[in-house]
Amino acid sequence: DCGPDVLSIEDVLPFLPDFAQIDQIKDEICDALTSYSSKIEGFLKEMNECDQTCDALRDEISRLSTYQMKMKANAKCALTGQMVLNAGEPFYVFPSGYVFCESALTKEVLPYLNEKQAARVEELRKSMMYIPDKRRATSEYDTLQAELDGLIAAECPLTGSIMVESIDRGFPDSMEMDENMQRRDTADQQGGVVEMSSSSASRMD
């Protein structure tokens, strides 16, 4: 490899006349071909590694598409302590075992989204609100819901980066702290048996 101020053999060859003899630069040409051959082998190796990674991702996606999370019928929202099956709203089950009502999860996650993401969440919720019930089985609604899930349920707020970012928040008073700890312990005990290590969540209506 040559620096920006040095001409390589590849730069010179196009300007040589057809009758020019290359005996004097034969070694340089051989070195250039060897270098190209090494680079091609390196690229082929990288392509092979990318193919293997893609195959692994396809297998993981296929496995997750049929993965089922389990939870107890009396599971409670880890943030509100309300039984999710009686909440009258969709809820999310995370691989961590925690369960959250959609409204509580959204309220918890919103402060940690950037301005653009938070605005998009509100925009999606309004758009979905104005879609009639009879059209909520359409691909349009599913697309909006999938985008919303990606924003508010990308990871469990009690075990992911949000918990780390919240370390600088002020402590609640002792009564609130005891109550929150009790709720989280209850939710932990009642969460489903989950073996998946992914941070994705399952949404249930």
Secondary structure as UniProt FT lines:
FT   TURN            4..5
FT   HELIX           9..12
FT   HELIX           13..15
FT   TURN            18..19
FT   HELIX           23..25
FT   HELIX           26..65
FT   TURN            73..74
FT   TURN            78..80
FT   HELIX           84..86
FT   STRAND          91..93
FT   TURN            95..96
FT   STRAND          99..101
FT   HELIX           102..109
FT   HELIX           110..112
FT   HELIX           115..129
FT   HELIX           133..135
FT   TURN            136..137
FT   HELIX           139..152
FT   TURN            157..159
FT   HELIX           161..165
FT   HELIX           166..168
FT   HELIX           174..190
FT   STRAND          202..204
//
